[in-house]
Amino acid sequence: MDHMSPRLRAFLSEPIGEKDVVWVDGISHELAINLVTKGFNKAYILLGQFLLMHKNEAEFQRWLICCCGATEYEAQESSNCLKQWCSCFL
């Protein structure tokens, strides 16, 4: 990857552990609030949703936009972050 944001680099530098969902690259404060109200308060819970969708980025992005109020940019960045994390740790 040519350009990696500092936030993505930090997220990929270690296992997810108990990180809050706002640690996921692409998740804004507003989107994090929406996710928390839907029960996705931890990064590993959001990762679980991504895995339930068989790591299908397009499906995950549609879900984030339609069900959680993400922008297209947020959906793309966060799905890429989770995909990259899976490549590093799974």
N, CA, C and O of each residue as an XYZ file, in Angstrom:
360
protein
N       0.846     -1.167      0.000
C       0.000      0.000      0.000
C       0.896      1.236      0.000
O       1.759      1.377      0.866
N       0.697      2.124     -0.959
C       1.545      3.301     -1.097
C       1.348      4.289      0.039
O       2.317      4.758      0.636
N       0.094      4.607      0.337
C      -0.189      5.574      1.388
C      -0.937      4.890      2.521
O      -1.987      4.279      2.319
N      -0.379      5.006      3.706
C      -1.034      4.425      4.873
C      -1.130      5.532      5.916
O      -0.118      6.083      6.349
N      -2.342      5.845      6.308
C      -2.537      6.910      7.299
C      -1.926      6.492      8.637
O      -1.804      5.301      8.922
N      -1.548      7.466      9.451
C      -1.014      7.124     10.776
C      -2.018      6.305     11.604
O      -1.632      5.429     12.379
N      -3.291      6.602     11.429
C      -4.324      5.872     12.180
C      -4.394      4.412     11.731
O      -4.520      3.513     12.562
N      -4.314      4.174     10.423
C      -4.318      2.804      9.911
C      -3.053      2.078     10.359
O      -3.109      0.923     10.780
N      -1.926      2.753     10.268
C      -0.655      2.144     10.692
C      -0.723      1.734     12.167
O      -0.267      0.652     12.534
N      -1.290      2.596     13.004
C      -1.413      2.289     14.440
C      -2.343      1.103     14.662
O      -2.065      0.245     15.499
N      -3.451      1.048     13.914
C      -4.406     -0.049     14.078
C      -3.788     -1.380     13.668
O      -4.042     -2.408     14.295
N      -2.980     -1.357     12.619
C      -2.386     -2.584     12.096
C      -1.144     -3.026     12.879
O      -0.610     -4.110     12.645
N      -0.696     -2.190     13.798
C       0.561     -2.479     14.482
C       0.433     -3.530     15.575
O       1.443     -4.004     16.095
N      -0.802     -3.905     15.935
C      -0.971     -4.858     17.029
C      -2.335     -5.536     16.938
O      -3.209     -5.082     16.200
N      -2.516     -6.616     17.683
C      -3.835     -7.270     17.713
C      -4.919     -6.301     18.193
O      -4.622     -5.317     18.871
N      -6.166     -6.582     17.841
C      -7.286     -5.703     18.179
C      -7.492     -5.587     19.684
O      -7.716     -4.489     20.192
N      -7.421     -6.679     20.386
C      -7.635     -6.639     21.827
C      -8.987     -6.026     22.177
O     -10.014     -6.408     21.617
N      -8.977     -5.092     23.087
C     -10.199     -4.441     23.574
C     -10.350     -3.018     23.045
O     -11.002     -2.191     23.683
N      -9.757     -2.722     21.888
C      -9.833     -1.366     21.331
C     -11.284     -0.974     21.067
O     -12.093     -1.780     20.606
N     -11.586      0.275     21.370
C     -12.908      0.807     21.048
C     -13.047      0.919     19.536
O     -12.051      0.993     18.817
N     -14.287      0.932     19.059
C     -14.571      0.951     17.620
C     -13.992      2.196     16.941
O     -13.688      2.163     15.749
N     -13.840      3.278     17.681
C     -13.318      4.513     17.092
C     -11.855      4.367     16.648
O     -11.355      5.202     15.895
N     -11.172      3.323     17.104
C      -9.791      3.056     16.665
C      -9.721      2.596     15.213
O      -8.676      2.727     14.574
N     -10.818      2.059     14.685
C     -10.825      1.570     13.305
C     -10.686      2.762     12.369
O     -11.446      3.726     12.463
N      -9.713      2.693     11.467
C      -9.509      3.785     10.511
C     -10.781      3.991      9.699
O     -11.377      3.029      9.214
N     -11.192      5.238      9.552
C     -12.392      5.559      8.788
C     -13.617      5.774      9.652
O     -14.630      6.278      9.166
N     -13.549      5.406     10.913
C     -14.699      5.574     11.800
C     -14.601      6.944     12.475
O     -13.723      7.184     13.304
N     -15.517      7.830     12.103
C     -15.557      9.165     12.712
C     -16.217      9.083     14.082
O     -16.787      8.057     14.453
N     -16.130     10.164     14.813
C     -16.764     10.218     16.137
C     -18.275     10.001     16.004
O     -18.872      9.268     16.792
N     -18.885     10.640     15.011
C     -20.330     10.518     14.811
C     -20.727      9.084     14.449
O     -21.704      8.553     14.975
N     -19.968      8.470     13.556
C     -20.255      7.087     13.176
C     -20.038      6.148     14.362
O     -20.793      5.193     14.548
N     -19.016      6.419     15.156
C     -18.764      5.598     16.347
C     -19.963      5.638     17.287
O     -20.342      4.613     17.854
N     -20.556      6.802     17.455
C     -21.747      6.928     18.310
C     -22.876      6.060     17.753
O     -23.538      5.345     18.505
N     -23.093      6.121     16.445
C     -24.128      5.293     15.817
C     -23.845      3.810     16.020
O     -24.750      3.036     16.332
N     -22.603      3.421     15.844
C     -22.228      2.012     16.010
C     -22.411      1.552     17.453
O     -22.924      0.461     17.701
N     -21.994      2.378     18.395
C     -22.119      2.020     19.810
C     -23.588      1.825     20.174
O     -23.923      0.890     20.901
N     -24.468      2.697     19.679
C     -25.892      2.551     19.997
C     -26.473      1.273     19.405
O     -27.506      0.791     19.870
N     -25.821      0.718     18.384
C     -26.272     -0.533     17.776
C     -25.535     -1.745     18.349
O     -25.719     -2.867     17.876
N     -24.708     -1.518     19.361
C     -24.020     -2.625     20.021
C     -22.621     -2.905     19.516
O     -22.005     -3.884     19.938
N     -22.100     -2.078     18.627
C     -20.759     -2.278     18.068
C     -19.775     -1.329     18.746
O     -19.223     -0.437     18.102
N     -19.559     -1.521     20.038
C     -18.713     -0.611     20.794
C     -17.225     -0.952     20.726
O     -16.387     -0.103     21.032
N     -16.893     -2.151     20.339
C     -15.492     -2.582     20.263
C     -15.112     -2.912     18.826
O     -15.946     -3.339     18.028
N     -13.838     -2.704     18.513
C     -13.347     -2.991     17.166
C     -13.530     -4.466     16.813
O     -13.838     -4.794     15.667
N     -13.344     -5.357     17.787
C     -13.489     -6.788     17.496
C     -14.928     -7.160     17.153
O     -15.157     -8.122     16.421
N     -15.904     -6.408     17.675
C     -17.304     -6.686     17.334
C     -17.573     -6.261     15.891
O     -18.266     -6.959     15.151
N     -17.015     -5.100     15.494
C     -17.160     -4.660     14.100
C     -16.433     -5.629     13.167
O     -16.928     -5.940     12.084
N     -15.262     -6.103     13.585
C     -14.536     -7.110     12.804
C     -15.389     -8.364     12.647
O     -15.421     -8.961     11.571
N     -16.072     -8.764     13.704
C     -16.955     -9.929     13.625
C     -18.030     -9.755     12.566
O     -18.343    -10.699     11.840
N     -18.598     -8.558     12.469
C     -19.605     -8.288     11.439
C     -18.985     -8.427     10.051
O     -19.589     -9.001      9.145
N     -17.769     -7.894      9.894
C     -17.036     -7.997      8.629
C     -16.804     -9.466      8.271
O     -16.963     -9.862      7.116
N     -16.430    -10.265      9.262
C     -16.184    -11.688      9.020
C     -17.478    -12.437      8.725
O     -17.485    -13.344      7.894
N     -18.581    -12.071      9.396
C     -19.879    -12.691      9.106
C     -20.306    -12.445      7.662
O     -21.047    -13.231      7.072
N     -19.822    -11.341      7.110
C     -20.118    -11.010      5.709
C     -19.049    -11.584      4.786
O     -18.920    -11.167      3.635
N     -18.293    -12.537      5.297
C     -17.267    -13.264      4.539
C     -16.219    -12.331      3.934
O     -15.732    -12.558      2.827
N     -15.882    -11.276      4.681
C     -14.880    -10.291      4.256
C     -15.248     -9.647      2.926
O     -14.374     -9.181      2.195
N     -16.536     -9.620      2.612
C     -17.018     -8.985      1.383
C     -17.099     -7.477      1.630
O     -18.010     -6.994      2.303
N     -16.131     -6.746      1.074
C     -16.048     -5.315      1.342
C     -17.277     -4.547      0.863
O     -17.763     -3.661      1.567
N     -17.782     -4.874     -0.314
C     -18.940     -4.157     -0.857
C     -20.166     -4.348      0.035
O     -20.893     -3.393      0.309
N     -20.392     -5.566      0.481
C     -21.531     -5.854      1.354
C     -21.377     -5.141      2.702
O     -22.337     -4.570      3.220
N     -20.175     -5.179      3.260
C     -19.910     -4.519      4.530
C     -20.104     -3.005      4.396
O     -20.680     -2.370      5.280
N     -19.632     -2.441      3.308
C     -19.782     -1.003      3.075
C     -21.257     -0.624      2.957
O     -21.685      0.380      3.526
N     -22.037     -1.419      2.224
C     -23.483     -1.148      2.105
C     -24.142     -1.189      3.476
O     -24.968     -0.334      3.795
N     -23.780     -2.176      4.284
C     -24.337     -2.294      5.629
C     -23.998     -1.067      6.470
O     -24.868     -0.511      7.140
N     -22.733     -0.647      6.435
C     -22.323      0.527      7.210
C     -23.087      1.775      6.786
O     -23.504      2.573      7.625
N     -23.266      1.937      5.489
C     -23.963      3.113      4.971
C     -25.447      3.058      5.293
O     -26.010      4.019      5.818
N     -26.076      1.940      4.982
C     -27.535      1.824      5.150
C     -27.967      1.693      6.601
O     -28.949      2.313      7.010
N     -27.262      0.910      7.371
C     -27.707      0.595      8.737
C     -27.071      1.462      9.815
O     -27.612      1.586     10.914
N     -25.935      2.056      9.508
C     -25.200      2.776     10.552
C     -24.965      4.248     10.231
O     -24.450      4.985     11.072
N     -25.332      4.684      9.034
C     -25.204      6.093      8.676
C     -23.820      6.536      8.259
O     -23.503      7.723      8.331
N     -22.983      5.596      7.820
C     -21.635      5.949      7.369
C     -21.695      6.666      6.030
O     -22.614      6.460      5.236
N     -20.702      7.507      5.794
C     -20.528      8.076      4.466
C     -19.837      7.019      3.600
O     -19.322      6.025      4.110
N     -19.834      7.245      2.303
C     -19.146      6.305      1.413
C     -17.661      6.239      1.756
O     -17.070      5.160      1.763
N     -17.067      7.380      2.037
C     -15.645      7.426      2.396
C     -15.374      6.627      3.677
O     -14.439      5.828      3.727
N     -16.190      6.846      4.706
C     -16.018      6.117      5.965
C     -16.138      4.618      5.741
O     -15.355      3.836      6.279
N     -17.120      4.223      4.947
C     -17.336      2.801      4.674
C     -16.132      2.193      3.955
O     -15.692      1.094      4.294
N     -15.607      2.900      2.972
C     -14.448      2.395      2.228
C     -13.211      2.289      3.110
O     -12.509      1.278      3.090
N     -12.949      3.341      3.885
C     -11.764      3.350      4.742
C     -11.829      2.276      5.826
O     -10.842      1.588      6.086
N     -12.987      2.137      6.450
C     -13.089      1.159      7.533
C     -13.044     -0.269      7.009
O     -12.437     -1.135      7.639
N     -13.678     -0.531      5.862
C     -13.597     -1.893      5.318
C     -12.174     -2.216      4.886
O     -11.715     -3.346      5.053
N     -11.475     -1.235      4.332
C     -10.080     -1.455      3.970
C      -9.236     -1.723      5.215
O      -8.368     -2.596      5.203
N      -9.489     -0.981      6.276
C      -8.757     -1.173      7.536
C      -8.946     -2.600      8.053
O      -7.975     -3.266      8.411
N     -10.185     -3.062      8.090
C     -10.455     -4.410      8.591
C      -9.876     -5.477      7.665
O      -9.380     -6.503      8.131
N      -9.938     -5.237      6.358
C      -9.341     -6.174      5.395
C      -7.835     -6.272      5.617
O      -7.273     -7.367      5.643
N      -7.192     -5.127      5.777
C      -5.741     -5.107      6.006
C      -5.387     -5.807      7.320
O      -4.397     -6.535      7.397
N      -6.214     -5.577      8.362
C      -5.952     -6.205      9.644
C      -6.043     -7.725      9.503
O      -5.206     -8.454     10.036
N      -7.064     -8.201      8.780
C      -7.222     -9.646      8.553
C      -6.009    -10.213      7.831
O      -5.549    -11.307      8.155
N      -5.486     -9.471      6.849
C      -4.304     -9.933      6.110
C      -3.095    -10.064      7.027
O      -2.254    -10.943      6.839
N      -3.015     -9.193      8.010
C      -1.861     -9.220      8.921
C      -1.986    -10.262     10.025
O      -0.986    -10.847     10.440
N      -3.223    -10.503     10.512
C      -3.381    -11.283     11.740
C      -4.160    -12.585     11.597
O      -4.143    -13.402     12.518
N      -4.837    -12.804     10.488
C      -5.595    -14.051     10.332
C      -4.917    -14.987      9.352
O      -5.417    -16.084      9.100
